[in-house]
Amino acid sequence: MAVRCRDGFWGIWTGLPLRRIFSWTLACFLASTLAGGGTVFAAPPEIELKLATLAPENSSLTRIFEEMHLDVNRETGGKVGFKLFAGAVMGDEEDVLRKLRAGVIHGAALTAPALTDINPDLRAFLIPFMFNDTREVDYVLERMDKTLKRKFEEKGYVVLGWPELGFLYFMSSSPVAAIEDLKGRRVWAKAGAPMSQALIDRIGVSTVAIGVPDVLMGLQTRLVDVVYNSPYYALATQWYTQVKYITDLPLTYIGGALIVNGKAFGAIPGPLQGKVREVCSRHVKRLVDRTRQDNTEAMELILKRGVQRVTPTPEQVHAFKALSDAAMKDLGPRQLPPEATETVRKLLAEVRSSSSNP
């Protein structure tokens, strides 16, 4: 029987945590205490990898990870399994990373922004307005999979899958269809997000830097007029109750990774490592599908409950993307790796060309 604690959350696109308000299915992907013990199964495996996630119990992530444990345990003849620490019990994403580096845990499911110090190439995926849809994301990620994983391995980590939070959208008290609609608005912003800050600086709007747990209150008191996140996040946190409009334009795609310390993974007998990789990859792909479904359903429910959809014209979309491109040029190579960025853009050109020439 599984024993889990009661809450905790996945990270948002800034890489900062959602401590008590976010039930992510990546994403809400991107439970117990260390003393009392995570998700506990009847017969602990010979090699037990401790995994941390900010997702709460009964989220899609924790349910699928429990199934992943059972499959790994069965496929390895009871030799390998996972012990899951869910929710805020491990702290925020920065805390989880520190514990991963210190060896307190062996692995974690984290959002891409939290992982950019380990693999800066992930920043190329975080550029505003880079991707139009999940088909483009899948095309690029599939072709960069080996390179991205190798970069993690060089830093001592094994990637077992690529979960995601999904696309973020503007949510606001007044319609936002064009760049000009942001002028004079109080836009929520977070520190430590160089690409979004570069875009905001280009637009020239006033920003309000408050913590994630304070955003709902900020919306209620009109401290902020414009926020951004995934539909599922907006639904789970009740942000949608304090906005009137959602802009139907993907702002930024937020992916993630399930990573394990290389030394801990190396302790698994060689013949079994392939089985663990295959099982984990299969289950993380299931999680991605579930996350996308949750975001679609959340968007439909938000609109059904009275939030109005704002659809920018092609000209307005082009203006946003052109402004973003100009803003990205202000960033140096440490903030935006040029080789990875060029690769992403080249692959996007390929998939878009194939779409226009069936």
C-alpha positions in Angstrom: 0.0 0.0 0.0 1.3 3.4 -0.9 1.8 6.0 1.8 2.0 9.6 0.7 1.9 13.1 2.2 -0.8 15.5 1.2 0.4 18.3 -1.0 3.1 20.0 -3.0 3.6 21.3 -6.5 5.4 21.3 -9.8 7.4 24.3 -11.0 6.3 26.9 -13.4 8.1 28.2 -16.5 10.4 30.6 -14.6 11.9 27.7 -12.8 10.6 28.8 -9.5 8.3 26.5 -7.4 4.6 26.3 -6.9 4.6 25.4 -3.3 1.0 25.0 -2.2 -1.2 26.1 -5.1 -0.3 24.2 -8.2 -1.6 20.7 -9.1 0.3 20.1 -12.3 -0.4 16.9 -14.3 3.8 18.0 -15.8 2.6 19.7 -15.4 1.4 19.2 -13.3 4.8 17.2 -14.3 7.2 18.9 -14.0 4.6 11.8 -1.4 5.8 11.7 2.0 8.6 12.9 4.3 12.2 11.8 4.3 11.6 10.2 7.7 8.3 8.6 7.0 9.2 7.7 3.5 7.8 8.8 0.1 5.7 6.4 -1.9 6.4 3.1 -0.2 5.7 -0.3 -1.8 5.4 -3.6 0.0 8.8 -5.1 -1.1 11.6 -2.6 -1.6 13.8 -3.4 -4.6 17.4 -4.3 -4.3 18.3 -0.9 -5.9 15.9 1.8 -4.9 16.3 5.2 -6.7 14.8 8.1 -4.7 12.9 10.5 -7.0 11.6 13.9 -6.1 8.8 15.9 -7.8 6.8 19.0 -6.8 3.6 17.4 -8.1 1.0 16.4 -5.5 -0.4 13.1 -4.7 -3.1 11.9 -7.1 -1.7 14.1 -9.8 -1.2 12.5 -13.2 2.5 12.6 -12.6 2.5 10.7 -9.3 0.0 8.2 -10.5 2.0 7.5 -13.7 5.3 7.4 -11.7 3.8 4.8 -9.4 2.9 2.7 -12.4 6.4 3.3 -13.8 7.9 1.9 -10.5 5.8 -1.2 -10.7 6.7 -1.8 -14.4 10.5 -1.2 -13.7 10.3 -3.5 -10.7 8.6 -6.2 -12.7 10.9 -5.9 -15.8 14.0 -6.1 -13.7 12.9 -9.0 -11.6 12.5 -7.0 -8.5 16.0 -5.6 -8.6 15.3 -1.9 -9.4 12.5 0.4 -8.4 11.7 4.0 -7.3 10.8 5.7 -4.1 8.8 8.9 -4.9 9.0 12.0 -2.8 6.2 14.3 -4.0 5.1 17.8 -3.1 6.8 20.5 -1.1 8.4 18.0 1.2 11.7 18.4 -0.7 11.3 22.2 -1.0 11.2 24.1 -4.3 13.0 23.2 -7.5 16.2 24.9 -6.3 16.1 22.9 -3.1 15.5 19.7 -5.0 18.5 20.4 -7.2 20.7 21.0 -4.2 19.5 17.7 -2.6 20.1 15.9 -5.9 23.7 17.2 -6.0 24.3 16.4 -2.4 23.1 12.8 -2.9 20.1 13.1 -0.6 18.0 12.0 -3.6 18.9 10.2 -6.8 16.7 11.9 -9.3 14.0 14.4 -10.0 11.3 15.6 -12.4 12.0 19.3 -13.0 11.0 22.0 -15.4 13.4 23.2 -18.1 14.1 26.6 -16.5 15.3 24.9 -13.4 17.7 22.7 -15.4 19.4 25.4 -17.6 22.4 25.6 -15.3 23.0 22.0 -16.0 22.3 22.1 -19.7 22.1 25.7 -21.0 20.9 24.4 -24.4 17.5 24.1 -22.9 17.2 27.9 -23.0 16.7 27.7 -26.8 13.4 25.9 -26.1 12.3 28.8 -23.8 12.4 31.6 -26.3 9.0 33.4 -26.4 6.9 32.6 -29.5 9.5 30.0 -30.7 7.0 27.2 -31.1 3.5 27.3 -32.6 2.2 23.9 -31.4 3.1 20.6 -29.9 3.8 19.0 -33.3 6.7 21.4 -33.7 7.9 20.7 -30.2 7.9 17.0 -30.8 9.7 17.3 -34.1 12.5 19.4 -32.7 12.9 17.5 -29.4 13.0 14.1 -31.2 15.9 15.3 -33.4 17.8 17.0 -30.5 17.2 14.1 -28.0 20.6 12.5 -28.2 22.5 15.8 -28.1 20.5 17.1 -25.1 21.0 13.8 -23.3 24.7 13.8 -24.0 25.0 17.3 -22.5 23.3 16.1 -19.3 25.6 13.0 -19.2 28.6 15.2 -19.4 27.4 16.9 -16.2 26.8 13.5 -14.5 23.1 13.0 -15.1 21.0 10.5 -17.1 17.8 11.7 -18.8 14.9 9.1 -18.5 12.3 11.2 -20.3 11.0 14.7 -21.2 7.8 15.6 -19.4 6.3 19.1 -19.9 4.2 21.8 -18.4 3.0 23.0 -21.8 2.4 26.3 -23.4 1.8 29.5 -21.4 -0.7 32.1 -22.4 -1.4 35.7 -21.4 -4.3 36.1 -19.0 -5.6 39.6 -18.3 -8.2 41.9 -17.0 -8.5 43.7 -20.3 -8.0 42.2 -23.9 -4.4 41.7 -25.0 -4.3 41.1 -28.8 -1.4 43.4 -29.7 1.8 44.7 -28.2 0.1 48.1 -27.6 -2.5 46.4 -25.4 0.2 45.7 -22.8 1.2 49.4 -22.6 0.0 50.9 -19.3 -0.7 47.5 -17.8 0.9 46.0 -14.7 2.5 42.8 -15.9 3.5 40.1 -13.6 7.2 39.2 -13.9 9.7 37.0 -12.1 13.3 37.6 -11.4 15.8 35.2 -13.0 14.1 34.9 -16.3 16.3 36.7 -18.7 14.4 36.0 -21.9 11.0 37.1 -20.6 12.7 40.2 -19.0 14.4 41.1 -22.3 11.0 40.9 -24.1 9.3 43.0 -21.4 12.1 45.6 -21.6 11.5 45.8 -25.4 7.8 46.3 -24.9 8.5 48.9 -22.2 5.7 48.0 -19.8 5.6 48.2 -16.0 6.3 44.9 -14.2 5.3 43.7 -10.8 7.7 41.2 -9.3 5.9 39.1 -6.7 6.2 35.5 -5.7 4.1 32.8 -7.2 2.0 32.3 -4.0 1.1 36.0 -4.1 -0.1 36.2 -7.6 -3.7 35.3 -6.8 -3.9 38.0 -4.2 -2.2 40.4 -6.6 -4.9 39.8 -9.2 -7.6 40.2 -6.6 -6.3 43.5 -5.4 -5.4 44.7 -9.0 -1.8 44.8 -8.1 -1.3 43.0 -11.5 -3.4 43.2 -14.6 -1.6 40.6 -16.8 -0.2 37.2 -15.8 0.8 34.1 -17.8 0.8 30.4 -17.4 -0.7 27.1 -18.7 -4.5 26.7 -18.8 -4.3 23.8 -16.3 -2.3 25.9 -13.9 -4.7 28.8 -14.2 -7.6 26.4 -13.4 -5.9 24.6 -10.5 -4.8 27.9 -8.8 -8.1 29.7 -9.5 -6.2 32.5 -11.3 -8.8 32.3 -14.0 -11.4 33.5 -11.6 -9.6 36.9 -11.4 -9.1 37.5 -15.1 -11.5 38.2 -18.0 -9.5 37.3 -21.0 -7.0 34.7 -22.3 -5.0 35.4 -25.4 -5.0 32.6 -27.9 -1.3 32.8 -28.7 1.2 30.4 -27.2 3.7 32.6 -25.4 6.3 30.1 -24.3 6.7 26.4 -24.3 7.9 24.9 -21.0 9.3 21.4 -21.1 11.1 19.5 -18.4 13.2 16.4 -17.7 13.3 13.3 -15.5 16.9 13.1 -14.6 18.9 10.6 -12.4 22.4 11.0 -11.0 24.7 9.1 -13.3 26.5 7.3 -10.4 23.3 6.1 -9.0 22.1 4.9 -12.4 25.5 3.2 -13.0 24.9 1.1 -9.9 22.1 -0.7 -11.9 23.5 -3.8 -13.6 24.4 -3.1 -17.2 21.8 -5.5 -18.8 19.0 -3.9 -16.7 19.8 -0.3 -17.6 18.2 -0.6 -21.0 15.0 -2.0 -19.5 14.9 0.9 -17.0 15.4 3.5 -19.8 12.7 1.9 -22.0 10.1 1.6 -19.3 10.7 5.2 -18.0 10.6 6.7 -21.5 7.3 4.9 -22.2 5.7 6.2 -19.1 6.9 9.8 -19.5 5.4 9.8 -22.9 2.1 8.8 -21.4 2.5 11.6 -19.0 3.1 14.1 -21.8 -0.1 12.9 -23.5 -2.0 13.3 -20.3 -0.6 16.8 -19.6 -1.7 17.9 -23.1 -5.2 16.5 -22.6 -5.4 18.2 -19.2 -4.4 21.6 -20.7 -6.9 21.2 -23.5 -9.7 20.4 -21.1 -8.7 23.2 -18.8 -8.8 25.7 -21.6 -12.3 24.6 -22.5 -13.5 24.8 -18.9 -12.0 28.3 -18.4 -13.8 29.5 -21.5 -17.0 27.8 -20.5 -16.9 29.6 -17.1 -16.8 33.0 -18.7 -13.2 34.0 -19.5 -13.2 35.3 -23.1 -10.8 34.2 -25.8 -8.8 36.9 -27.5 -7.4 35.9 -30.9 -4.7 38.2 -32.4 -4.6 38.9 -36.1 -1.8 37.4 -38.2 -0.2 40.9 -38.3 -0.4 41.2 -34.5 1.2 37.7 -34.1 4.0 38.7 -36.5 4.6 41.9 -34.5 5.0 39.9 -31.2 7.4 37.4 -32.8 9.4 40.2 -34.5 9.7 42.0 -31.1 10.8 38.7 -29.5 13.5 38.1 -32.1 14.8 41.6 -31.5 14.8 41.1 -27.8 16.7 37.8 -28.0 19.5 39.6 -29.9 20.1 41.7 -26.8 21.1 38.5 -24.9 24.6 37.2 -24.7 25.7 33.6 -25.4 25.6 32.7 -21.7 21.9 33.5 -21.6 21.1 32.1 -25.0 23.5 29.5 -26.5 23.8 30.4 -30.2 24.5 26.9 -31.5 21.4 25.3 -29.8 19.3 28.2 -30.8 20.3 27.9 -34.4 19.6 24.2 -34.4 16.1 24.8 -33.0 15.4 27.4 -35.7 16.7 25.2 -38.5 14.5 22.3 -37.4 11.5 24.5 -37.1 12.1 25.7 -40.6 12.1 22.0 -41.7 8.9 21.0 -40.0 7.1 24.2 -41.2 8.3 23.6 -44.8 7.0 20.1 -44.7 3.6 21.3 -43.4 3.3 23.8 -46.2 4.4 21.3 -48.9 2.6 18.0 -48.1 
